[in-house]
């Protein structure tokens, strides 16, 4: 080879041939490696997607069963309320209006508003009381499903979700069955029977207090005639019916925010949610099985009812609202701020509500002064403290309406209505939607107001302004109707029931089978009794132990009072005509 080409051979031997080899076999090897890598990546991606899909299905199953557990357990609680507390309420009303008062006024707004306040406070605790048991019950059912399919359950860490991956179709079928069920609502548990004990207690109390009038042969002007038992019985039954109707205004899907966030945000994508769950539940399940054995029929729990393990439609159904909330711990900011106060969970919840109410009062003061922006800020702080109390969102909506922030007001009302379908929520959202030009949706909201409050004159007037009455008068009287009736805004709400196209609801109860007396027309007012909260000089909350310690040290402990709606601490007063 000529000398001038000698460098080419060297380059070919050392460089070009290697480049050619890389572009030849090397390229094929690279392509093969790329193909393998792509295939492996695709397999991993598919596996991760399958695991994520499984996790989401399991989380959704827990969530749906949790909603059913809230509805079922709270219905049991309401049964206890009707059995224990409603006879006292009826007796206090009877002392003002007579034996027939409750039968005529069981669905008056004063009583319904009292029910709404008390139920709202109880529902505030729903997440605290139901979540732990519901998760344990659902885990037990899921664990039994795994064991029945020969899926290994670790003795220490419990069930791992990955082992359920081959059984995803069965889990998805169970989830579909749960989601096809109607939204759970509150209703009287049929297996608990009639409220005979409550009625007997009410009749006995009437007999003891009004014995002379009841046994007297000459009743005279007294309301205690021979039909007093019928009046008392009908009044108590209607009071119980009103309780269930008001309870159905609340939506179980709006409560239990902490568990709901975990199920929808934290347990779905980690790939081992049920493994974490097993660490919590497996020990409890095994201890229960060792102490009481495996309950016969436990295998039937995996049937789509969304029920807990214990007491489904049995007399052993527990009322978990009777339990003290003095267990476990909380990660809330309030506990971190007052960790030295040694407060129980019940005391912390009491303090949290008190602090939220103080913020609401500051917002109300700013609202009265016309400073609506500051009012919104206070209401938002109150809502952040107590996110499961819907009335703070209603306060936000009221301030936003004053600021002409229609969209923000609509959003706040929608959030509140997601927990409690209240007349205020529908009415304020109707006003916001009307101002945004959404007349059709505003009309639906106003009809919802009238379904809850048939005598709401403001909603009547608003609905009348959105939907003009149908012309039903004759030609000869049309001029008179136009001039005197249809144009008189003050008379429109009174005549609203004459227009069937507005679909205004009627009273839920029929006329009682006895004559109305003067006492049945009396008006009452239910006044909540205040609760005392003891604070340190720094306005921090004090637990029971901290109170004793501060008093022993001579440290100042201030007291403040505020009203907490409940079924026991209230008085009933007659409203002067």
C-alpha distance (Angstrom), angle and dihedral (degrees) to the residues before:
residue distance angle dihedral
X1 . . .
X2 3.80 . .
X3 3.73 115.8 .
X4 3.79 93.2 -117.3
X5 3.83 90.8 61.8
X6 3.75 96.3 45.4
X7 3.84 92.1 95.8
X8 3.81 90.2 56.5
X9 3.77 92.3 60.0
X10 3.77 90.9 48.1
X11 3.78 91.2 49.8
X12 3.74 90.9 46.2
X13 3.75 91.7 49.4
X14 3.75 95.5 43.9
X15 3.76 105.9 27.7
X16 3.79 118.7 3.9
X17 3.78 95.4 47.8
X18 3.77 89.5 51.3
X19 3.78 90.7 49.2
X20 3.80 89.9 48.4
X21 3.77 90.0 48.9
X22 3.80 90.1 50.4
X23 3.75 90.7 48.6
X24 3.80 90.1 48.0
X25 3.75 118.8 33.7
X26 3.77 91.0 3.5
X27 3.76 91.1 56.0
X28 3.78 91.1 49.6
X29 3.79 90.3 48.9
X30 3.77 89.8 48.4
X31 3.79 90.2 48.9
X32 3.77 89.9 49.2
X33 3.78 91.2 49.5
X34 3.79 89.6 47.9
X35 3.78 91.0 50.1
X36 3.77 92.6 49.4
X37 3.78 91.1 46.1
X38 3.78 91.4 49.3
X39 3.79 91.4 47.8
X40 3.77 92.1 48.6
X41 3.79 91.6 46.7
X42 3.77 90.4 49.7
X43 3.80 91.1 50.3
X44 3.79 91.3 48.9
X45 3.79 90.8 47.2
X46 3.78 91.3 49.9
X47 3.79 91.5 47.0
X48 3.79 91.9 49.4
X49 3.79 90.4 47.8
X50 3.82 90.5 50.1
X51 3.81 91.6 49.5
X52 3.80 91.5 46.9
X53 3.79 89.7 49.0
X54 3.80 90.2 50.6
X55 3.80 91.9 47.8
X56 3.77 92.0 50.5
X57 3.78 91.1 49.7
X58 3.82 91.6 50.7
X59 3.79 91.8 46.7
X60 3.79 90.3 49.1
X61 3.81 90.9 49.7
X62 3.80 90.4 52.8
X63 3.80 90.5 47.9
X64 3.80 95.3 50.1
X65 3.79 92.7 46.1
X66 3.80 88.6 47.7
X67 3.81 90.7 55.9
X68 3.80 90.7 51.2
X69 3.80 90.8 47.5
X70 3.83 91.7 53.3
X71 3.80 91.5 50.2
X72 3.79 93.2 46.2
X73 3.81 98.4 44.1
X74 3.80 94.4 42.1
X75 3.80 89.7 49.9
X76 3.80 86.8 56.7
X77 3.79 88.7 50.0
X78 3.81 91.1 51.4
X79 3.79 89.0 50.7
X80 3.81 87.8 56.7
X81 3.81 90.0 47.6
X82 3.82 90.4 52.4
X83 3.80 90.6 47.2
X84 3.80 98.7 45.1
X85 3.81 110.6 21.7
X86 3.81 106.7 28.9
X87 3.83 94.0 64.8
X88 3.81 87.4 57.8
X89 3.81 91.3 48.5
X90 3.80 91.2 48.3
X91 3.80 91.5 48.3
X92 3.80 92.5 52.2
X93 3.80 90.9 49.4
X94 3.82 91.1 47.5
X95 3.80 90.1 53.4
X96 3.81 88.2 62.2
X97 3.80 104.6 34.6
X98 3.78 106.3 20.5
X99 3.83 133.0 -112.4
X100 3.81 95.6 -52.8
X101 3.82 97.5 46.7
X102 3.80 96.3 91.2
X103 3.81 92.4 48.6
X104 3.81 90.0 57.3
X105 3.82 98.2 36.9
X106 3.81 106.9 30.7
X107 3.81 90.8 116.4
X108 3.81 97.8 43.1
X109 3.78 116.0 134.5
X110 3.81 93.7 -113.3
X111 3.80 92.2 60.0
X112 3.80 93.8 41.2
X113 3.79 91.9 50.1
X114 3.80 89.7 51.4
X115 3.81 89.7 51.1
X116 3.81 90.5 49.0
X117 3.79 92.9 52.4
X118 3.80 94.5 47.6
X119 3.81 94.4 44.3
X120 3.80 90.4 47.3
X121 3.82 90.2 55.7
X122 3.81 91.0 48.3
X123 3.81 92.6 47.6
X124 3.80 88.0 51.7
X125 3.80 86.0 67.4
X126 3.81 95.0 44.2
X127 3.78 94.5 97.5
X128 3.80 92.6 47.5
X129 3.79 93.8 49.3
X130 3.81 105.2 34.8
X131 3.80 104.5 34.2
X132 3.80 99.0 73.2
X133 3.79 94.8 46.4
X134 3.79 94.0 42.0
X135 3.81 92.9 52.3
X136 3.80 90.6 47.7
X137 3.81 91.8 49.2
X138 3.79 93.7 47.1
X139 3.80 92.0 45.8
X140 3.80 89.7 51.3
X141 3.79 90.7 51.6
X142 3.82 91.4 46.9
X143 3.79 90.3 47.2
X144 3.81 91.4 51.0
X145 3.80 89.3 49.6
X146 3.80 88.8 53.5
X147 3.81 93.8 48.3
X148 3.80 91.6 48.4
X149 3.82 87.4 56.2
X150 3.83 93.9 47.5
X151 3.81 93.1 -108.0
X152 3.79 113.1 157.4
X153 3.81 117.0 -113.5
X154 3.79 115.8 -162.1
X155 3.80 114.1 -124.5
X156 3.79 91.7 -137.7
X157 3.79 108.0 28.6
X158 3.75 100.1 27.6
X159 3.78 127.3 -146.3
X160 3.80 119.1 1.2
X161 3.78 115.7 -152.0
X162 3.81 94.5 -138.6
X163 3.79 90.0 67.1
X164 3.80 88.9 61.4
X165 3.81 93.5 56.9
X166 3.85 94.2 99.8
X167 3.81 88.4 53.5
X168 3.79 96.2 51.6
X169 3.86 93.5 116.0
X170 3.82 90.6 58.6
X171 3.81 91.5 47.1
X172 3.80 90.9 47.9
X173 3.81 90.4 50.3
X174 3.80 89.4 52.1
X175 3.81 90.6 49.0
X176 3.81 91.4 49.6
X177 3.78 89.0 51.9
X178 3.79 91.6 51.0
X179 3.79 93.2 47.9
X180 3.79 91.9 48.8
X181 3.80 90.4 58.9
X182 3.82 117.9 97.8
X183 3.78 117.9 -95.1
X184 3.82 106.1 -83.6
X185 3.79 114.6 -109.0
X186 3.76 136.4 177.2
X187 3.78 117.6 -90.7
X188 3.77 137.6 152.6
X189 3.83 108.5 -80.4
X190 3.81 104.5 -117.0
X191 3.79 93.5 -153.6
X192 3.81 92.3 61.4
X193 3.79 92.4 66.4
X194 3.82 130.7 -144.1
X195 3.79 124.6 -27.7
X196 3.78 92.7 -112.2
X197 3.80 95.3 139.5
X198 3.79 92.4 55.1
X199 3.79 92.3 49.4
X200 3.80 92.1 47.4
X201 3.80 90.1 51.0
X202 3.82 90.9 50.3
X203 3.81 93.9 49.1
X204 3.79 90.9 47.2
X205 3.82 91.1 51.0
X206 3.82 90.6 49.9
X207 3.81 90.3 48.8
X208 3.80 91.7 51.7
X209 3.81 97.2 44.4
X210 3.80 100.0 38.1
X211 3.80 98.6 28.0
X212 3.78 95.7 130.4
X213 3.79 93.5 51.1
X214 3.80 93.2 42.2
X215 3.80 96.0 51.2
X216 3.79 95.8 38.3
X217 3.81 114.0 112.3
X218 3.80 93.2 -152.3
X219 3.76 105.3 55.6
X220 3.76 94.4 173.5
X221 3.79 110.0 169.0
X222 3.82 92.2 -8.4
X223 3.81 119.0 116.2
X224 3.79 90.6 -142.8
X225 3.79 98.9 95.2
X226 3.79 128.7 150.4
X227 3.81 90.8 -75.1
X228 3.79 96.0 59.0
X229 3.80 93.4 110.1
X230 3.80 90.8 53.2
X231 3.80 90.2 49.0
X232 3.80 93.7 49.1
X233 3.80 93.1 44.6
X234 3.81 94.1 49.7
X235 3.80 91.5 45.2
X236 3.80 92.7 52.3
X237 3.81 92.5 47.2
X238 3.80 91.4 50.3
X239 3.78 91.4 46.9
X240 3.81 89.2 55.2
X241 3.81 91.1 48.0
X242 3.81 89.9 51.7
X243 3.80 89.4 51.6
X244 3.81 91.9 56.2
X245 3.81 92.6 44.5
X246 3.79 91.8 52.6
X247 3.81 91.3 45.4
X248 3.80 90.1 55.7
X249 3.81 88.5 61.3
X250 3.82 87.1 72.7
X251 3.79 120.0 82.4
X252 3.81 116.1 -143.0
X253 3.81 89.5 -153.3
X254 3.80 90.4 70.2
X255 3.80 96.4 60.5
X256 3.80 137.6 71.0
X257 3.79 93.7 49.8
X258 3.80 96.4 170.6
X259 3.79 95.7 55.6
X260 3.80 91.3 37.9
X261 3.81 90.6 56.3
X262 3.79 91.5 49.5
X263 3.78 92.8 48.5
X264 3.79 94.9 46.9
X265 3.81 102.1 34.1
X266 3.79 112.9 19.3
X267 3.79 106.9 32.6
X268 3.77 101.4 44.4
X269 3.80 105.8 71.7
X270 3.80 106.8 27.7
X271 3.82 93.8 85.8
X272 3.79 94.2 -134.4
X273 3.77 107.7 59.1
X274 3.77 95.1 130.8
X275 3.79 88.6 47.0
X276 3.80 87.9 59.7
X277 3.77 88.3 43.5
X278 3.79 91.1 51.9
X279 3.78 90.4 56.6
X280 3.78 88.0 59.2
X281 3.79 101.3 37.6
X282 3.79 108.0 28.3
X283 3.78 95.2 72.8
X284 3.80 91.4 48.8
X285 3.79 92.7 48.9
X286 3.78 93.4 48.8
X287 3.81 93.2 46.7
X288 3.79 89.8 51.3
X289 3.79 92.1 49.1
X290 3.81 91.2 48.6
X291 3.80 93.3 49.8
X292 3.80 101.6 39.4
X293 3.79 104.5 12.5
X294 3.76 128.5 -125.2
X295 3.78 108.2 -47.0
X296 3.82 112.7 -121.4
X297 3.77 112.1 -110.0
X298 3.80 94.8 24.9
X299 3.79 87.9 129.5
X300 3.79 88.7 66.4
X301 3.80 91.3 65.6
X302 3.78 91.6 84.6
X303 3.77 92.9 74.7
X304 3.79 105.4 106.9
X305 3.80 99.2 -101.1
X306 3.78 93.0 118.9
X307 3.78 88.6 -133.8
X308 3.75 131.9 146.5
X309 3.76 123.9 -110.7
X310 3.78 98.2 -108.2
X311 3.76 130.2 61.3
X312 3.80 103.8 -6.5
X313 3.82 103.9 175.9
X314 3.77 91.6 -16.4
X315 3.77 132.8 117.3
X316 3.81 88.9 -112.6
X317 3.81 91.6 71.9
X318 3.78 104.8 133.0
X319 3.78 128.1 -132.3
X320 3.79 101.3 -136.9
X321 3.79 91.1 -176.0
X322 3.80 86.9 75.4
X323 3.80 90.5 63.4
X324 3.79 122.0 97.1
X325 3.79 115.7 -112.5
X326 3.79 92.6 -136.7
X327 3.78 100.3 116.1
X328 3.81 138.0 93.4
X329 3.75 124.3 4.3
X330 3.76 139.8 -88.2
X331 3.77 133.8 -133.4
X332 3.77 93.8 -150.2
X333 3.79 123.2 133.4
X334 3.79 89.7 -120.0
X335 3.80 91.0 62.6
X336 3.79 92.3 47.1
X337 3.79 90.6 50.7
X338 3.79 93.2 49.1
X339 3.77 103.7 28.8
X340 3.79 90.2 133.8
X341 3.78 92.7 57.4
X342 3.82 92.0 77.6
X343 3.79 91.5 -140.3
X344 3.77 123.8 174.7
X345 3.80 120.5 -130.2
X346 3.79 90.1 -103.6
X347 3.80 91.5 53.2
X348 3.78 91.4 46.1
X349 3.79 91.3 52.9
X350 3.79 89.7 49.5
X351 3.79 90.9 50.5
X352 3.79 92.4 45.8
X353 3.79 91.6 54.6
X354 3.81 90.9 46.4
X355 3.81 91.7 51.9
X356 3.81 91.3 47.9
X357 3.79 91.3 49.8
X358 3.80 90.7 50.8
X359 3.80 89.0 54.3
X360 3.79 89.6 48.7
X361 3.81 90.3 52.5
X362 3.82 89.8 52.4
X363 3.79 88.2 50.0
X364 3.80 91.0 49.6
X365 3.80 90.3 51.6
X366 3.81 91.0 50.9
X367 3.81 89.6 46.6
X368 3.80 91.6 54.1
X369 3.82 89.4 49.7
X370 3.78 91.1 52.8
X371 3.81 94.5 -112.8
X372 3.80 94.8 129.8
X373 3.81 96.4 164.6
X374 3.79 90.8 58.1
X375 3.80 89.7 44.9
X376 3.81 90.4 55.5
X377 3.79 90.7 52.4
X378 3.80 92.6 52.3
X379 3.81 92.0 46.5
X380 3.79 90.8 49.9
X381 3.80 90.8 52.3
X382 3.80 89.4 50.7
X383 3.80 90.8 50.1
X384 3.80 91.6 49.6
X385 3.80 88.7 54.7
X386 3.80 94.4 46.4
X387 3.82 108.3 22.0
X388 3.80 92.2 167.2
X389 3.81 94.6 60.4
X390 3.82 104.8 88.1
X391 3.80 98.2 -165.2
X392 3.82 92.8 77.7
X393 3.80 89.1 63.1
X394 3.80 88.6 50.8
X395 3.80 88.9 54.1
X396 3.79 89.4 51.1
X397 3.80 89.5 51.1
X398 3.81 91.9 51.3
X399 3.81 91.5 52.9
X400 3.81 92.6 44.9
X401 3.80 89.9 52.9
X402 3.80 88.8 55.1
X403 3.81 88.5 51.9
X404 3.82 91.2 49.3
X405 3.80 89.4 -119.1
X406 3.79 93.9 143.7
X407 3.79 97.8 169.7
X408 3.81 93.8 49.1
X409 3.81 89.9 48.0
X410 3.81 91.0 51.1
X411 3.81 91.5 50.1
X412 3.81 92.4 50.0
X413 3.80 91.8 49.2
X414 3.80 92.0 48.2
X415 3.80 90.4 53.0
X416 3.79 91.4 50.5
X417 3.81 92.3 46.5
X418 3.80 88.9 52.9
X419 3.80 86.1 69.5
X420 3.80 104.4 28.4
X421 3.80 127.1 14.4
X422 3.79 95.4 -141.1
X423 3.77 130.6 171.5
X424 3.80 91.4 -124.2
X425 3.78 91.5 52.3
X426 3.79 94.3 51.3
X427 3.82 93.3 42.5
X428 3.81 95.8 50.4
X429 3.78 91.9 44.7
X430 3.80 89.0 50.2
X431 3.80 89.8 54.6
X432 3.81 91.5 49.7
X433 3.80 92.7 47.4
X434 3.79 91.8 46.5
X435 3.80 90.9 54.6
X436 3.81 89.6 49.4
X437 3.81 89.8 53.3
X438 3.83 95.2 -109.8
X439 3.78 94.6 133.6
X440 3.79 97.0 160.8
X441 3.81 94.8 55.5
X442 3.81 90.9 42.1
X443 3.80 89.2 54.9
X444 3.82 90.8 52.4
X445 3.80 90.4 51.4
X446 3.80 92.6 50.3
X447 3.79 90.9 50.7
X448 3.80 88.1 51.2
X449 3.82 88.5 53.7
X450 3.79 91.2 52.7
X451 3.78 91.2 47.8
X452 3.80 88.3 58.8
X453 3.80 96.9 34.2
X454 3.83 111.8 23.1
X455 3.81 91.9 179.7
X456 3.81 96.8 52.8
X457 3.81 100.5 128.8
X458 3.81 94.3 -172.6
X459 3.80 91.5 56.5
X460 3.82 89.0 45.3
X461 3.78 91.2 54.7
X462 3.82 93.7 45.7
X463 3.78 91.8 48.8
X464 3.79 90.7 48.1
X465 3.80 90.1 53.2
X466 3.81 91.1 52.7
X467 3.81 98.0 43.0
X468 3.81 116.2 37.6
X469 3.82 115.7 -146.1
X470 3.76 119.1 -96.5
X471 3.83 113.2 -106.0
X472 3.79 103.9 -107.9
X473 3.82 100.1 148.7
X474 3.78 123.6 100.3
X475 3.78 123.6 -105.9
X476 3.79 93.1 -107.7
X477 3.79 92.7 56.5
X478 3.80 99.0 34.4
X479 3.79 93.8 96.1
X480 3.80 91.4 51.5
X481 3.80 91.9 47.4
X482 3.78 91.5 48.9
X483 3.76 94.4 49.0
X484 3.78 101.8 39.4
X485 3.80 109.9 22.1
X486 3.77 113.7 21.6
X487 3.79 94.8 42.8
X488 3.81 95.1 45.1
X489 3.79 103.1 94.2
X490 3.78 92.6 -172.3
X491 3.80 91.5 60.4
X492 3.79 97.2 44.4
X493 3.81 97.4 83.4
X494 3.80 90.4 49.4
X495 3.78 93.0 51.7
X496 3.77 94.9 41.4
X497 3.80 94.6 102.4
X498 3.80 89.5 64.4
X499 3.80 90.8 69.7
X500 3.77 109.4 75.8
X501 3.80 93.7 -175.3
X502 3.82 88.9 71.6
X503 3.82 89.2 60.6
X504 3.81 96.4 -142.6
X505 3.84 109.1 -176.0
X506 3.77 122.1 -121.7
X507 3.80 130.0 -137.2
X508 3.79 116.2 -64.7
X509 3.81 95.2 -136.8
X510 3.77 130.9 64.8
X511 3.77 123.3 -129.7
X512 3.84 109.3 -76.2
X513 3.83 114.7 -110.4
X514 3.80 92.9 -114.4
X515 3.76 134.9 65.3
X516 3.77 122.7 -87.9
X517 3.78 118.1 -111.4
X518 3.78 132.7 -156.8
X519 3.79 91.0 -102.6
X520 3.81 91.3 58.5
X521 3.82 89.5 66.4
X522 3.79 94.6 58.4
X523 3.81 118.0 117.6
X524 3.78 123.0 -135.4
X525 3.77 137.4 -161.9
X526 3.81 123.5 -153.2
X527 3.80 110.7 -145.2
X528 3.80 119.7 -165.1
X529 3.79 116.0 -135.1
X530 3.81 115.2 -126.3
X531 3.80 125.0 -108.4
X532 3.80 120.2 -141.8
X533 3.81 120.7 -130.7
X534 3.80 120.9 -168.2
X535 3.80 117.2 -143.9
X536 3.77 133.9 -173.3
X537 3.77 119.5 -119.6
X538 3.80 88.1 -93.2
X539 3.84 90.2 57.0
X540 3.79 90.6 -112.9
X541 3.81 117.4 140.3
X542 3.78 120.9 -99.7
X543 3.78 126.7 -143.1
X544 3.78 119.8 -147.6
X545 3.81 93.2 -96.8
X546 3.79 92.2 44.7
X547 3.81 90.5 51.3
X548 3.79 92.1 54.2
X549 3.79 91.2 46.1
X550 3.81 93.6 50.1
X551 3.79 92.3 46.8
X552 3.80 90.4 50.1
X553 3.80 90.2 51.0
X554 3.79 91.6 46.4
X555 3.79 93.0 -117.1
X556 3.80 115.8 156.6
X557 3.76 114.8 -99.6
X558 3.80 114.8 -171.9
X559 3.78 125.1 -160.0
X560 3.78 129.1 -143.7
X561 3.78 129.3 -179.6
X562 3.78 131.9 -145.2
X563 3.79 135.9 162.7
X564 3.80 118.6 -100.9
X565 3.82 115.1 -170.6
X566 3.79 111.7 -125.7
X567 3.79 140.9 142.6
X568 3.80 96.7 -101.4
X569 3.82 115.1 35.3
X570 3.80 105.9 70.2
X571 3.79 141.7 93.5
X572 3.80 130.9 -146.5
X573 3.77 120.4 -136.2
X574 3.76 132.3 -175.9
X575 3.78 116.5 -114.0
X576 3.79 113.9 -133.8
X577 3.79 114.9 -119.0
